[in-house]
Amino acid sequence: MNIYLAEQERIRVLNGEDVFAIMQKVLLSENKIDRDKEHFQIVGIDADSRILFIELVVFGASPPLLSSPWKRSG
């Protein structure tokens, strides 16, 4: 599930608590069964701290996905 927002829908986020509240609403909008599965999502933010998109990268991975935002490949 990818969510792209129109210009007027873009919400400004100031801290992690803002992102948590938004992602909690996204998760609660899904089926009850899917809420217990692993979700790995990317939130795209512009230079003005407004959300551009929310992209689901991995859903219900088995074995669990291990990732590090600081690790570069190559």
Secondary structure, DSSP 8 states (H G I E B T S, - for coil): -EEE--GGG--B--SHHHHHHHHHHHHHTS-TGGGGS-EEEEEEE-TTSBEEEEEEEEES-SS-----TT----
